[in-house]
Amino acid sequence: MHAAVLRYIDQVARMGSIRRAASALNVASSAVNRQILKLEADIGTPLFERVGNGVRPTVAGEFVIRHARDTLAKWQSTCLEVSALSGDIQGEVRVVTIPSPIVRLLPRAIGTTARQHPRISYRIIDADPNEHAEEMRAGRPDIAVLFIDRRYRGYQVAARIRMRLGAIMRPDHPLAKRQELTLTECAAYPVVMLNDPWILNATAEAEFTHSGAQFKALVVTNSLTMTKESLHAGLGIGFFTPTGFVDELATGGLVHVPLAEPDLSASEIGLLIHRDRQSYPAVRALSANLIREFANLERDIGGLALRD
């Protein structure tokens, strides 16, 4: 079966429409339809059935689609490995990542990989948790940098960083000298909030909800830069792990005081790699540099004079 036909089948199944699939593939709808009809004639059974304005796979279609995707993946891997034999690694790496603060790892790793292998390209998916969950369920990302608060089928954890959520503030804040703080104690002061659904994992979010603490948000922003400037200006305290504030904590411009609630001390962010694609040269190249960046960040955090 020709690789183009496999791509047609795969895309029609994903899009639920021959027209949309053809548009995504930049080919004529008639060409996609003709190839599918020919394949159905060869196999002797329909692969898709019409539903409203679209199509959906039949039972036989689901079987063929699984085979097509496996074959496409193996063919892509073969092509990439043949290219790698000459040292010419190329291809696209699809990455799902939480936005901030851990996102600092990704540009550094990509920068290093780009210098080593300039023909690799990168597709970065940075959206809300629901969209990330759909990406992971479908197994589309090659690599993901996410909270490890659930299991993702088909992915293995290649590196992880364990972090403790705390209150970040100026060193002259009334709470800055404390060894530990509760959420209730923090609620007596204004807070700076980063409007980012990825700041807390599911467990930490539940702890905040159930604590009963009523926070006064003096500043709410979707910008990490604005968040840092507000904290530097003494406008309030913020609840973060140290990962996005390594430089500020290292210079003493801000301090991090751990929170006492036990469910807020066990956050882990991990590097997840798709098991079926971990041997792809492009994926392997970026993964190696990300693992090094995870180790560097862990070292930097460990070197901070953080209160425990």
N, C-alpha and C positions, 0 to 999 in steps of 0.2 A: 504494500500500500504506500503510495507516494506521500512524502512528508506534508505537502501542501494540503492534501485531502484530510490528513489527521488534524492539521491546524483548523481547517474549516469546521470539522465536527466539534472539536473542542470549543471553538469560539461561539458556534451556534448554541451549544449547550449552556455556556456561560451567559450569553446575552438573551437567550430565550426568543430569538428572532433572527431569521436569515438576513433580513435587511440590515439590522444593526450590526450583525456579525460581519457582513460584507463591508460595511462602512468602516468598522474597526480594522479590518484587514486590508482596506484600500483596494478592493476588487469589486467587480460587478456582482449584484445579487444573482443574476442569471447563472454566472459561473459557479457560485457556491451551490445554488439549487441543483444545477446539472450534475455536479460531482456527487452530491448526496444521493440523488435519484439513481445514478449509475451504481454507486456502492450498494444501495438498497436492492437493486436488481441483481447484483452479483451475489449478495448474501441470501437474498430470497425472503426478506422480511423488512417491514418499515423500521426505521431508526428513530423517527420523530413523528409526533401527532400534533395536529393543529389544535390550539386552545386560544379562543378569542382572536386577538391580533398577532399572536405569537405561536411558538411551538414548544413542546417539551419532549424529552426522550421517552421512548417506550422501554419496556424491560430489556429488550434486545439492545436498544440504543444505549442504555446505561452500561451494559457489559462492554460494548464496542468503545464507548467513551473512556472507560477505565483503561482499556487496552491502548487506546490512542494516546492518552496522557502518559502512560508508562513508557510507550515507545518513543514519544517525543522527548521525554526527559532523558532517556538513555541515548538517543541520537544527539541531543544537545551536549550531553556529557562527553560523548565520543569526539564530537567536533572540537570541543574546547580542549580536551586532553591532547588531541593531535596537534592543535595550534601550540599548546604548551611545550611540546617536544622541542620546538625550535626556540623556546623562550618567549614566544609571542602570545602572551595571555591576553584574551579579550573576552567580551561578553558583558551582559548587564547583571548587576547584583541588586535584588529588590530587598529593601530593609524597612521594617516597621520599628519605630522608636517612640518613646515618650518624649515630649518636647523639652522641658527643662526640669531640673538642672542637669540631668545626666547626659543631655545631648552634646555637651562639650566633648565627650569622648569621640563621637562619630566624625566630626570634621577633621580632627587630628589623625584618626586612623585612615580616613579617606585620603587626606593629604599625603601621608606616607605611601599608601598603596598607589596613588596616582603617579608619584615620582618613580616608583618601581615598575609599574605597568600602566603606561599612559593610555592604552586602548581599552581599559575597563571603564564602563559607565555605571552610574548608580541611580536607582529610583528610590527616593526616600518618602515613606508614607508617614505623615505626622498629622493625625486627626484625633477625633474624640474616642474614648474607650470602646464604644459600641462598634465603630468602624474598624478599630484594631482587632476586636474580637472576631468580627466577620472575616477579616483577612487571615487570621490565625486558624479559624475553623476550616477555611477553604484551602489552607496550606500553601498560600501564594507567596509569602515572604521566604527568601532564602535565609535571612538573618533577622533576628528581633532583639531589641534591648527593652525589656519590660520588667515590671514587678513580678517576682516569682511568688504569686499568691494563688496560683492555680496550675494545673498540669495542662500542657499543650501537646496533644497527640501528634506524633511525627517529628517532634523537636527534642533535642538534647541540650542540656545546660553545659556550655563550654567554659564559662567563667561567671563569678558572682561577687557582689559586694554587699556585705551586711552593714546596715546603717542604723543609727539611732536618731529618731526624730527629736528635735529640741526647739527651744525658743531662741531665736537669733535677734540680737539687739546691740545697741552701742555699749561700750564698756562703762559709760557713766550712768547707765540706766539703773534705777533702784533695785532691780532683780539680778543685775549682772554678776554680783559676787556670790550668788547662791550656788550650791553644789547640785541641786536638783529642784525642779518645780512641778507643781500640779497644774492641770488646766484651770482649776478654780482660782488658783493664785494669779495665773496669767490674766484671767478675765477682768481683774481689777484695773487693767491698763489698756489703752488703745492698741489695736493691732493693725498691721499692714497685711493685706490679703492678696495673694496672687490668684487670679481667677483662672485656674488650670485644673481640669478634672483629673490630671495624673499626679498631682502633688502628693496625694495620700493613696495608699493601697486600700483594699476593701476592709481589712481589719482595723486599720488606723481610723478610717472614716467612721466606722461604727463606734469606736471608742470616743471620738469627738462628739458624736450624736448622743451617746448614752451618758456622757459625763454630766450633762445638765448645765454646763458652764455657758453663760451668756456673754458673748464677745461683742465689743464695740469696734466695728471696722471703721477706722478713720480714713484709710486709703484702700481702695479696691482697684486693681489694675490687672490687665492681661500681659503686662510687660515685665520680664524679669529685671531688665535694666532699671525701670521705674521703681520696682520693688526694692532693689538694692539702694537706690538713691534716697528713697523714703526712710529706710532703716538707718542709713548714714546720717540723715537729717534729724534723727531722733523722733520721728513721727509716731513710732509705735514699735511693737515687737512682731516678729513673723515666725511661723511654724514651718521649719524645714529640716532636712538632713544636711550635713555639712557639705555634700557633694558639689553643690552649685556655688559655694562660698569659700572655697579653699584659699584663694588669694586674699580675700578680705579677712579671714580668720588668721591666716599666717602672719599678716602685717599688724594685727591687733586692732584694725579698724572696726571690727565687729566681734562679738563673742557668742558662743553657743552653749546654752545650758540645757542638759538633757531633761526630758519630761519623765515624771515618776511612774506614770501609768504603764503597766507591764506590756500591754498590747501595742505600745508605741515604740518599743525598743527592739523589734525584731524584723524590720523591713529589709528585704533583699531585692536588689535589682540584678538581673541576670542577662547574660549573652546566650541567646538560644539560636541554634543552627539546625536547619532542616536536615534530617538524617539522610534523605535520599539525594541531597545536593552537597553534602559536606565535602565530597571529593572533587567537586567542580573546581578547576584551577582558580577562577576569579573569586569564588566564594571562599576558597581556602586562603587566598592571599589577603582578602579583607579581614577574615576571621582571625588570622595570625596577628595582624596589627591591632585589632580590637582587644584581643586577649592581653597584649602588651599594655594597651592603654588602661584596661581594667586594673592591671597590676600596678601601673604608675599612680593611678588615682587612689588605690588602696594604700600605697606607700605614703602619698601626700597627706591623706586623711590621718593615717597613723602618726605622722610627724607633727600634727597640730597639737597644741596644748589644750586639748578638749577636756572638759570636766566629765567624769564618769561616776 
